[in-house]
Amino acid sequence: MTSRVKWLLLSMFFSAALAGGTAWLVTDWTLHRHGESHAHDHAPTDLHAWMHEHLDITPEQHEKLEPLEAEFEKLRGKLKEELRLADVALAETIRDPKLNEAAMNSALERLSKAQAALQRATLDHFFVMKRYLRPAQADKLLKWTHDSLTRD
C-alpha cells in the first residue's frame, strides 16, 4: 500500500472519529445537559427536567410525554450502542495489517449511518414532543434545541 493511500485512509479515520465524537457529544449534551445560557438558579441534568422547569408542563401533558420519553430512551440506548460498535469496528479495521480501502469505506459507512440514525431519532423525538405542547412551549423547546446544536 502506498504512503498516499495510507495517509488518505488515516485522514478518513480521523475525520470519521472526530465526526462520531462530535455527534455523540452534541446528542448527549442536547438530551442530558443544559447550556449555561439557559441556566437560572441551577442547571437541570436532562431535557426532561428542563422541560418541567421551563415549559410549565401540565399534568395532562406529562401523562402524554412520559411514555414518549421512556420509549425514546430505549431507542437512544440502542442507537448509542450501535454507534459505539461502529467506532470499535472502525478502530479494528485500521489495525488490520491487510487494511484496504473497501474495508475502510465499509466501516466509515457503518459509522456514518449510526451517527445519522441517532441524530435523526433525536430530532424526530423533539418533533413528536412538540405536538403535545402549547405553541409558546413548543417555541421555547425548539429555541433550546437550536441553541444546543449551534452553541460552541
C-alpha positions in Angstrom: 0.0 0.0 0.0 1.4 3.4 -1.0 2.0 6.1 1.6 -0.6 8.2 -0.2 -3.3 5.6 0.3 -2.2 5.1 3.9 -2.4 8.9 4.5 -5.8 9.0 2.9 -7.1 6.1 5.0 -5.8 7.7 8.2 -7.3 11.0 7.3 -10.6 9.3 6.7 -10.4 7.5 10.0 -9.6 10.6 12.0 -12.3 12.6 10.2 -14.8 9.8 11.0 -13.7 9.6 14.6 -14.0 13.4 15.0 -17.5 13.3 13.4 -18.5 10.4 15.6 -17.3 12.1 18.8 -19.0 15.3 17.8 -22.3 13.6 17.1 -22.2 11.8 20.4 -21.3 14.9 22.3 -23.9 17.0 20.7 -26.6 14.4 21.2 -25.6 13.7 24.8 -25.4 17.3 25.7 -28.7 18.2 24.0 -30.5 15.5 25.8 -28.9 15.4 29.2 -27.3 18.7 29.9 -28.4 22.3 29.8 -26.4 25.2 28.4 -25.2 27.9 30.7 -27.1 30.4 28.7 -30.3 28.8 29.8 -29.4 28.3 33.5 -31.3 30.2 36.1 -30.8 29.0 39.7 -29.3 25.7 38.7 -28.8 23.7 35.6 -31.1 20.7 35.1 -29.4 17.4 34.3 -31.6 16.4 31.4 -34.1 17.5 28.9 -37.0 16.1 30.9 -36.1 18.2 34.0 -35.5 21.3 31.8 -39.0 20.9 30.2 -40.6 20.7 33.6 -38.7 23.6 34.9 -39.1 25.9 31.9 -42.2 24.9 30.0 -44.8 24.6 32.8 -45.8 21.1 31.7 -49.3 20.3 32.8 -50.2 17.0 34.4 -52.0 16.1 31.2 -49.0 16.9 29.1 -46.8 15.0 31.5 -49.0 11.9 31.1 -48.7 12.1 27.3 -45.0 12.9 27.2 -43.8 10.3 29.8 -44.3 7.2 27.7 -42.6 9.0 24.7 -39.6 9.8 26.9 -39.4 6.2 28.1 -39.6 4.9 24.5 -37.1 7.3 23.2 -34.6 6.5 26.0 -34.7 2.8 25.0 -34.2 3.7 21.3 -31.4 6.1 22.2 -29.6 3.4 24.2 -29.8 1.0 21.2 -28.6 3.7 18.8 -25.7 4.8 21.1 -24.7 1.1 21.4 -24.7 0.8 17.6 -22.6 4.0 17.4 -20.1 2.5 19.9 -19.9 -0.8 18.0 -19.4 1.1 14.7 -16.5 3.0 16.4 -15.0 -0.3 17.5 -15.4 -1.8 14.1 -13.6 1.2 12.5 -10.8 1.0 15.1 -10.4 -2.7 14.4 -10.4 -2.1 10.6 -7.5 0.3 10.8 -5.5 -2.1 13.0 -5.9 -4.9 10.4 -2.5 -5.5 8.8 -4.3 -6.2 5.5 -6.0 -2.8 5.6 -7.7 -1.9 2.4 -9.8 0.9 1.1 -13.0 -1.2 0.7 -12.9 -2.3 4.3 -12.2 1.3 5.5 -15.1 2.6 3.4 -17.5 0.0 4.8 -16.5 0.8 8.4 -16.9 4.5 7.7 -20.3 4.0 6.1 -21.5 2.0 9.1 -20.3 4.8 11.5 -21.9 7.5 9.4 -25.2 5.6 9.3 -25.1 5.1 13.1 -24.4 8.8 13.6 -27.2 9.8 11.3 -29.7 7.4 12.9 -29.0 8.8 16.4 -29.3 12.4 15.3 -32.5 11.7 13.2 -34.1 9.8 16.1 -33.3 12.7 18.4 -34.8 15.3 16.1 -37.9 13.1 15.4 -38.4 12.8 19.2 -38.3 16.6 19.6 -41.0 17.0 16.8 -43.2 14.3 18.4 -43.0 16.0 21.7 -43.8 19.4 20.1 -47.3 18.0 19.1 -48.2 17.9 22.8 -47.0 21.3 23.7 -48.8 24.7 23.5 -47.3 27.0 20.8 -45.3 29.1 23.3 -43.9 25.9 24.9 -43.0 24.4 21.5 -41.2 27.7 20.6 -39.1 27.5 23.8 -38.3 23.8 23.1 -37.3 24.5 19.5 -35.2 27.5 20.5 -33.4 25.4 23.2 -32.8 22.6 20.7 -31.5 25.1 18.1 -29.3 26.8 20.7 -28.0 23.5 22.0 -27.0 22.4 18.5 -25.3 25.7 17.5 -23.6 26.5 20.8 -19.8 26.5 20.5 
